[in-house]
Amino acid sequence: MLARSVLVTGSNRGLGLELVKQLSASKDPPEFIIATCRTPDKAEELKNISTEHRNVHITQLDVSNESSYGGLVSHVQELVGCQGLNLLINNAGYSPKSTRINMVKWQQMSDTLLINTIAPVMLTKALLPLLSTAASDSALDTLSVKRAAIINMSSILGSIGANEQGGLYPYRASKAALNAVTKSLSLDLRRHNILVTSIHPGWVQTDMGGKNAPLTPEVSISEMIKTLYALSEKHNGGFFQYDGEALQW
Ligand SMILES: NC(=O)c1ccc[n+]([C@@H]2O[C@H](COP(=O)([O-])OP(=O)(O)OC[C@H]3O[C@@H](n4cnc5c(N)ncnc54)[C@H](OP(=O)(O)O)[C@@H]3O)[C@@H](O)[C@H]2O)c1
């Protein structure tokens, strides 16, 4: 089992949906998959998965609505009980179009930073007591996703070292900042035995990645799940792509 309990944000489409699909269909699935999305009523594919797999709990969450975090935490606490939450995957993300320097708008910058950077920090803060409980209750004595972890869905476009094309101000800035958040969390939460890693899923055929992307969601996520199984102390505070290859900041 990858982890007893997993919470995925933005799980109604794209990579989040594929994560829930593959985790719920695995041979030894998590006991609790908390699949959050903005509009559960419209999440048809997710609803079908949850009808087939009773361990998939669809939960409403707009990550930019901080006032709803309290209710979410209580709901997750009720589901997972005294063993806490093992794995938080901050997957929900946003990428505005037309963001070259002469086009970029204030609102694009603030919306993107809110969803891609601020929300993962504040959601992590809200769920920290449940993650810490999982880490301290565990019989395991090393860092792992099975024990307790936060995975921030980042992007190679957030790598400053790999940026050779410019542009994409909101998205690049938000993911570079998310990577900085990953590093700080990995240091701050080490004493709680919580692993924190940034992962780039590859360029994937989703609404965000578009049809020309070389990877399907199936391949990206199946490789990523293998990588999640292998994460340990040496990966804490690092930046990796879906297949485990280390990336430059
Ligand atoms: N696809 C790629 O090539 C690629 C490459 C690098 C990194 N990534 C990262 O991977 C993650 C998933 O991307 P994707 O390709 O699956 O994108 P996608 O197909 O566009 O899906 C984005 C998901 O994020 C959700 N979301 C957006 N704003 C939200 C909010 N305020 N609250 C809750 N959910 C919200 C969307 O929900 P709604 O349906 O309600 O809008 C949707 O479920 C993102 O963090 C993205 O930056 C993707």
The ligand as an SDF file (V2000), in Angstrom:
LIG
                    3D

 48 52  0  0  0  0  0  0  0  0999 V2000
   -0.2980   18.8260  -17.7340 N   0  0  0  0  0  0  0  0  0  0  0  0
    0.9730   19.1810  -17.7090 C   0  0  0  0  0  0  0  0  0  0  0  0
    1.6940   19.0920  -18.7330 O   0  0  0  0  0  0  0  0  0  0  0  0
    1.5970   19.6890  -16.4330 C   0  0  0  0  0  0  0  0  0  0  0  0
    2.9800   19.9190  -16.4580 C   0  0  0  0  0  0  0  0  0  0  0  0
    3.5980   20.3740  -15.2900 C   0  0  0  0  0  0  0  0  0  0  0  0
    2.8570   20.5500  -14.1370 C   0  0  0  0  0  0  0  0  0  0  0  0
    1.5050   20.3250  -14.1450 N   0  0  0  0  0  0  0  0  0  0  0  0
    0.7910   20.5350  -12.8790 C   0  0  0  0  0  0  0  0  0  0  0  0
    0.0160   19.3970  -12.5550 O   0  0  0  0  0  0  0  0  0  0  0  0
   -1.1560   19.7850  -11.8260 C   0  0  0  0  0  0  0  0  0  0  0  0
   -2.3890   19.2090  -12.4920 C   0  0  0  0  0  0  0  0  0  0  0  0
   -2.4410   19.7540  -13.8050 O   0  0  0  0  0  0  0  0  0  0  0  0
   -3.3790   19.1730  -14.9650 P   0  0  0  0  0  0  0  0  0  0  0  0
   -2.5340   19.0320  -16.1610 O   0  0  0  0  0  0  0  0  0  0  0  0
   -4.1690   18.0160  -14.4530 O   0  0  0  0  0  0  0  0  0  0  0  0
   -4.3250   20.4550  -15.1800 O   0  0  0  0  0  0  0  0  0  0  0  0
   -5.8600   20.5610  -15.6010 P   0  0  0  0  0  0  0  0  0  0  0  0
   -6.2420   19.4270  -16.4480 O   0  0  0  0  0  0  0  0  0  0  0  0
   -6.0140   21.9550  -16.0950 O   0  0  0  0  0  0  0  0  0  0  0  0
   -6.6090   20.3970  -14.1890 O   0  0  0  0  0  0  0  0  0  0  0  0
   -6.4360   21.3800  -13.2030 C   0  0  0  0  0  0  0  0  0  0  0  0
   -7.1510   20.9130  -11.9470 C   0  0  0  0  0  0  0  0  0  0  0  0
   -6.9460   21.9090  -10.9300 O   0  0  0  0  0  0  0  0  0  0  0  0
   -8.2340   22.2610  -10.4270 C   0  0  0  0  0  0  0  0  0  0  0  0
   -8.2890   23.6150   -9.8910 N   0  0  0  0  0  0  0  0  0  0  0  0
   -7.9490   24.7850  -10.4670 C   0  0  0  0  0  0  0  0  0  0  0  0
   -8.2180   25.8010   -9.6320 N   0  0  0  0  0  0  0  0  0  0  0  0
   -8.7220   25.2650   -8.5000 C   0  0  0  0  0  0  0  0  0  0  0  0
   -9.1950   25.7770   -7.2690 C   0  0  0  0  0  0  0  0  0  0  0  0
   -9.2050   27.0960   -7.0130 N   0  0  0  0  0  0  0  0  0  0  0  0
   -9.6230   24.9090   -6.3120 N   0  0  0  0  0  0  0  0  0  0  0  0
   -9.6240   23.5900   -6.5530 C   0  0  0  0  0  0  0  0  0  0  0  0
   -9.2380   23.0280   -7.6970 N   0  0  0  0  0  0  0  0  0  0  0  0
   -8.7850   23.8660   -8.6590 C   0  0  0  0  0  0  0  0  0  0  0  0
   -9.1790   22.1150  -11.6230 C   0  0  0  0  0  0  0  0  0  0  0  0
  -10.5190   22.0910  -11.1700 O   0  0  0  0  0  0  0  0  0  0  0  0
  -11.7440   22.7110  -12.0610 P   0  0  0  0  0  0  0  0  0  0  0  0
  -12.1470   21.6340  -13.0120 O   0  0  0  0  0  0  0  0  0  0  0  0
  -12.7760   23.0340  -11.0270 O   0  0  0  0  0  0  0  0  0  0  0  0
  -11.2070   23.9210  -12.7650 O   0  0  0  0  0  0  0  0  0  0  0  0
   -8.6670   20.7830  -12.1610 C   0  0  0  0  0  0  0  0  0  0  0  0
   -9.1550   19.7230  -11.3980 O   0  0  0  0  0  0  0  0  0  0  0  0
   -1.1380   21.3110  -11.7670 C   0  0  0  0  0  0  0  0  0  0  0  0
   -0.5960   21.7510  -10.5410 O   0  0  0  0  0  0  0  0  0  0  0  0
   -0.2100   21.6880  -12.9180 C   0  0  0  0  0  0  0  0  0  0  0  0
    0.3950   22.9410  -12.7240 O   0  0  0  0  0  0  0  0  0  0  0  0
    0.8600   19.8890  -15.2710 C   0  0  0  0  0  0  0  0  0  0  0  0
  1  2  1  0
  2  3  2  0
  2  4  1  0
  4  5  1  0
  4 48  2  0
  5  6  2  0
  6  7  1  0
  7  8  2  0
  8  9  1  0
  8 48  1  0
  9 10  1  0
  9 46  1  0
 10 11  1  0
 11 12  1  0
 11 44  1  0
 12 13  1  0
 13 14  1  0
 14 15  2  0
 14 16  1  0
 14 17  1  0
 17 18  1  0
 18 19  2  0
 18 20  1  0
 18 21  1  0
 21 22  1  0
 22 23  1  0
 23 24  1  0
 23 42  1  0
 24 25  1  0
 25 26  1  0
 25 36  1  0
 26 27  1  0
 26 35  1  0
 27 28  2  0
 28 29  1  0
 29 30  1  0
 29 35  2  0
 30 31  1  0
 30 32  2  0
 32 33  1  0
 33 34  2  0
 34 35  1  0
 36 37  1  0
 36 42  1  0
 37 38  1  0
 38 39  2  0
 38 40  1  0
 38 41  1  0
 42 43  1  0
 44 45  1  0
 44 46  1  0
 46 47  1  0
M  CHG  2   8   1  16  -1
M  END
$$$$
